[in-house]
Amino acid sequence: MILSSVLRRRAAWALASLLLLVLFALPAAPAWAAPDDTSEQIATELAGARKSLDQVRAASAKDPVDPAELPQLRATAIEIQAKADKAADALAPQLTSIEARLSELGDIPEGETEAADVAARRAQLEKARSTMDAQVKLARLLSVEAGQSVDRISSQRRAEFQAALGKRTTSILGTTFWTEFNNDLPRDTERLLSIWDDAKQAVSETAGLTWLGMLVAAIMIVALRMWAAHRLLKITATRVPSGRLRRSFHSLTLVILGFAIPGLLAVTFHTGLGWDAPLPRALDTLLAGMVAAFCFGGYVGGLGGALLSPYRSSWRLPPITDPVAHSMRAFPVLLGVVLVFIWMVERLTGQISASLPVTVAVNCLIIVVLGGLLAVGLSRFEHVRRRVAADPQDQTPEPRPLWLSVMVGGAWIVLVTAFVCLLGGYVAFGSFIVKQLAWTLIVLCSVYLFAVLAEDTFMTLLARNATSSEPAQPELAQPQMREQAAVLLSGITRVLLALFALLLLLAPFGAGPVELFQRIDQLRGGVSIGEVNINPSRVAQAFLVLGLTLIAVRLFKGWLSRRYLPTTQLDPGMQSSASTLFGYTGVVVAVALALSSIGIGLERVAWIASALSVGIGFGLQAVVQNFVSGLILLAERPVKVGDWVSLGGIEGDIQRVNVRATEIQMADRSTVIVPNSEFITKTVRNVTHANPLGLVQIKLPMPLSTDASEVREIILAAFAEHAGVLETPAPNVWLDGVDTTGNLMFNASAYVASPRAAYGVRSAILFDVLARLREANMAMYRPAAMVLQPAHDDADAPVAQASTPASRTKDSADDAPRLPPSRAVAPPDQSGPGT
């Protein structure tokens, strides 16, 4: 385990270093990949792009324009704009290089003649600059014109879309519509029969062996689906970590199998029909689109089955009850079949260029079939949900969320509107909103599945794992940091999924995901702020450099604190200071490298420092003072981690020296945060600064008649038998002298390993010394008593015994009866130890 942990740390360090080297080499890559001889190729590409753009502008300007051609024209214009921007970006560095070489030649001095070779080189460079500048201007002009064409075509598409949705036709309830339908039906039927004849011919030309191969392939695909479902379920249950990730991963496998198997079957059929003889172009296009339709229908069925999970309620992701899941289990499959049917009908209608009545009839069929299926599914869902909520056995019915009520109400409004449009003649609008309702349902369910999968993946792989027996690495695998990273990555993924879902929902309105991504790609040129050009690629590179540099700093800092510094002669406090200083330096270097990746050098930060100086002068004085004081503390080390200090009534151990404040742990285990400037500007008592030893001192008064040598031996014996007393410096006992009460004053001292242990050792030794004196029957110091006796030899005179003067108060002395002058008589000697 230790070896694997070391190998992982070394591999992470090597990977971080390699990535840093790659990132540092990235800015130089375009210079290597951009040779000088590409101008002719770029000029040829610009000429072709100009010709294509003229064709696009002519096609979009004709009247009337075919709405079906507008998406292709817009995509072509966007592609031309991207090529023009790419050409301008490729030519700009070459133009800059030519201008730099011309500036090196300088101006021609007046009245002098240049050398022939210099003049020839100057003429060549000026010609190249003129040509290159013209190409750059042409590329930028072409980009602007292409952008204008894109905007114009987008406006035409929106106008055509609004006109198509707002167009009213003859109602299907009237006889006029059916008369026109009957008149145009034979012509459309004849065109449809031509495609049917092509299909029958393709079927008849397919050999029996090919049909047998198609059948075997279909059986193998079905068997593969059954085996894969069983195998993936087993792998999910045994290999995937337990928890929600197991359920979301199983749902993902169901979705993959859902769209893969119908797609493989459709590909097998398409390939088999064209195996022996090429298919007609119209039929081949129709069958190729059928493959995509079958994949999409299978995806819808697999997605619904994964979310409902009617037969494995414990694997179900959304909070759906079992009765609701069982009642809706057939709805996803039916929806997928209906969508495939609608796609084929619409594609056939467009393939034969059907008449308006037939197109209207197809839209009516879409409203009835798709809208009816959505209405039945929604009604069944609501009915079962209400029945479950009204069940008396269910004691804890969950309240219905407000957003779900709003969505259900909005769906009913859309369906009712679609059927009203069907009867009123606005068939195109009714068909559009019904298809958009189904599309919205599919997109929202897909976003929910992938959002749950992303969250479960990050939380399982990065969050705290209480059952893991592997020790966490202190620098890179802290549970709190891992949980924060998991939550952050999960949130970023949810935002990206929401944005992508918005793009998909806006696709039918004329701005599909591919076109929007192409539009966003135009922002790669960046935004110029002064002389700095900030573009997304540089920003992404800066974040990568910053992240990888910080990871490398943390890895190296951990290696310093765990491996290298413990092998040196530095004390633990100095090791912590060195590691902290390296961490601060690494952060500064990481920020500087990130700014350099964007294109902002350190010299460009001067104006930021100038602006901050004003703020520092007014409101950030204390912050800067504490920051500088922290650097001084880490450098000079008047106090360090582990020292016992006393500052302004605060006394305790230094736990950590940060860049702004220092943490001190008090005797009651509480922590005091002290600004670093306090240690620089005030008087600090550092008990363990020069000498970490603790002093144990005992002062013991003994009667004058005590054997001083015996007392000294008893105290030294107590010192010698205590494990906490150091042998060097050796304990010692001194006799300070005789006090005013006639007692000997013994002063004993010894040293312990730390001042924090002095109090406990002193108490233990004092208990031991008292016990030894009591065993030796040696009398100890006792406060002297006073006996007051009359001066006259009067036996009947009262005798008063007073305590020590220190125990008498002033008030009691004033209230006592006055006695005649007396003389002090010493009390009789008492044996045994006293206090």
PELINCOR-V47955 format. One line per field, one symbol per residue. ss: DSSP state (H for helix, E for strand, L for the rest). burial: b if it has 16 or more other C-alpha atoms within 10 Angstrom, else e. A space follows every 10 residues. Layout:
BEGIN
ss->???
burial->???
END
This chain:
BEGIN
ss->LHHHHHHHHH HHHHHHHHHH HHHHHHHHHH HHHLLHHHHH HHHHHHHHHH HHHHHHHHHH HLLLLLHHHH HHHHHHHHHH HHHHHHHHHH HHHHHHHHHH HHHHHLLLLL LLLLLHHHHH HHHHHHHHHH HHHHHHHHHH HHHHHHHHHH HHHHHHHHHH HHHHHHLLLL LLLLHHHHHH HHHHHHHHHH HHHHHHHHHH HHHHHLLHHH HHHHHHHHHH HHHHHHHHHH HHHHHHHHLL LLLHHHHHHH HHHHHHHHHH HHHHHHHHHH HHHLLLLLLL HHHHHHHHHH HHHHHHHHHH HHHHHHHHLL LLHHHLLLLL LHHHHHHLLL HHHHHHHHHH HHHHHHHHHH HLLLLHHHHH HHHHHHHHHH HHHHHHHHHH HHHHHHHHHL LLLLLLLLLL LHHHHHHHHH HHHHHHHHHH HHHHLLHHHH HHHHHHHHHH HHHHHHHHHH HHHHHHHHHH HHLLLLLLLL LLLLLLLLHH HHHHHHHHHH HHHHHHHHHH HHHHHHHHHL LLHHHHHHHH HHHHHLEEEL LEEELHHHHH HHHHHHHHHH HHHHHHHHHH HHHHHHHLLL LHHHHHHHHH HHHHHHHHHH HHHHHHHHLL LHHHHHHHHH HHHHHHHHLL HHHHHHHHHH HHHHHHLLLL LLLEEEELLE EEEEEEELLL EEEEELLLLL EEEEEHHHHH HLLLEELLLL LLLEEEEEEE EEELLLLHHH HHHHHHHHHH HLLLELLLLL LEEEEEEELL LLEEEEEEEE EELLHHHHHH HHHHHHHHHH HHHHHLLLLE LLLLLEEEEE LLLLLLLLLE EELLHHHLLH HHHHHLLLLL LEEEELLLLL LLLLL
burial->eeeeeeeebe eebeebbeeb eebeeeeeee eeeeeeeebe ebbebbeebb eebbebbebb eeeeeeeeeb bebbbbbbbb bbbbbbbbeb beebbeebbe ebeeeeeeee eeeeeeeeee ebeebeebbe ebbebbebbb bbbebbbebb eebbebbeeb beeebeeebb bbeeeebbee beebeeebee bbeebeebbe ebeeebeeeb eeebbebbee bbeebeeebe ebbeebeeee eeebbbbbbb bbbbbbbbbb bbbbbbbbbb bbbbeeeebe eebbebbeeb bbbbbbbbbb bbbbbbbbbb eeeebbbeee ebebbebbbe bbbbbbbbbb bbbbbebbbe bbebbebbbb bbbbbbbbbb bebbbebbee beebbeebbe eeeeeeeeee eeeeeeeeee beebbbebbe bbbbbbbbbb bbbbbbbbeb ebbeebbbbb bbbbbbbbbb ebbbeeeeee eeeeeeeebe ebbebbbebb eebbeebbee bebbbeeeeb bbbebeebbe eeeeeeeeee eeebeeebbe bbbbbbbbbb bbbbbbbbbb beeebeeeee eebbbbbbbb bbbeebbebb bbbbbebbbb eeeeeeeeee eeeeebeeee eebbbbbbbb bbbbeeeebb bbbbbbeeee bbbbbbbbbb bbbbbeeeee bbebbbbbbb eeeeebbbee ebbbbbbbeb bbbbeeebee bbebbbbbbb eeebbbeeee bebeeeeeee eebbbbbbbb bbebbbbbee bbeebbebbb ebbeeeebbb beeeebebbb eeeeeeeeee eeeeeeeeee eeeeeeeeee eeeeeeeeee eebee
END
